[in-house]
Amino acid sequence: MQSSQPNEKELIIAAQSNPERFAPLYDHWYKPVFLFVFKRVNDKELTADLTSQVFLKALVAIKSYKFTGAPFSAWLFRIAVNEVNMYFRKNNKHATVPLDENDLRQLTEEVGENETEENYNLLADALNDLPEEQTQLIELRFFDKNSFLDMAHILGLTEAGTKMKVYRVLEKLKNSITLKRQRKQ
Amino acid sequence: MSKYKFDKNKKPLPDDAEISKYKDFGKLVHNYQRATKPLYHKPLYKQPKVFIFLVIVVLLALLISHLAEKEEREKSAPVEQKP
């Protein structure tokens, strides 16, 4: 039996021919994109501005959207990543983003540390020393809980390449924490 | 770039009601139309003020060229010689 609900592909094709028909995609993806941006800027008003820019860019560019097998969300999140990075670069600013145990638990495990407050602080500190591209990998993997495949779609990389990059960053974090601990003692 | 700090008492993420406050598809479509439509809906010469300005510029140009031509003609006219 055929579903009466249009699938994502049909919605995209409809939006490509008429911008007014972008509404179902907007309704469905507004919240995930909003939260994706909020986790990086930690400010509701700024998040709302950046989210509306993301959707405006998506609507302008949807005519040239090609079905490559990657999910539509990956395309949308890639626009969001670029928009947030552009905001920080243009305004030469940074946002202070709080992380709690839930955010850091998995990452702490991955770098082979115990779940203590001291280690959480060291880890947050080590994260701040990473360059933008590497922080992005950690954000996508451990804070947004993406699979390697989804990350690859968002970043325009291969799945294996993404995995390798993430493991390199984890190794770097591990060394950075050890160094920071030694300096403290 | 985001700078991270560990905070045990981190505030929860915005809820659905808060997020919905910012959702406005009408505004998105309006911004889309502004972003994709050309600056001028009418050609410049069809706008009254611009049309009058263009007419004045053309008249001034004609007047200046006419005066310049007249001056030139006077200068180059042959001088009458006495017999």
Interface residues (C-beta under 8 A of the other chain):
Chain A: P19 E20 F22 A23 Y26 D27 Y30 K31 F34 L35 F38 K39 R40 V41 N42 K44 T47 A48 T51 S52 F55 L56 L59 V60 N85 F88 H94 A95 T96 V97 P98 L99 D100 E101 D103 L104 E117 Y120 N121 L123 A124 L127 N128 E132 T135 E139
Chain B: M1 S2 K3 Y4 K5 F6 D7 K8 N9 K10 K11 L13 P14 D16 E18 I19 Y22 K23 D24 F25 K27 L28 V29 N31 Y32 A35 T36
